[in-house]
Amino acid sequence: MRCNDPLYIFDARLIDRHIKQGLIAESDLNAFVQSLPDRTENAESLSVPFEPTPGSENPVTSAA
């Protein structure tokens, strides 16, 4: 089923398939990404505390 939305071709879930099928070129994707507006002013920093699961090894190691 095809979608009538012109942005469908750039759907992140389908972009690899569309490139392999020749529907678009990587240069088309790059041009599309460059045309997107910068939304960094809408970004928000988050702090997420890490609490290891009791009884498990700590997968996070320090780079000493």
Buried (B, 14 or more C-beta within 10 A) or exposed (E): EEEEEEEEBBEEEBBEEBBEEEEBEEEBBEEBEEEEEEEEEEEEEEEEEEEEEEEEEEEEEEEE
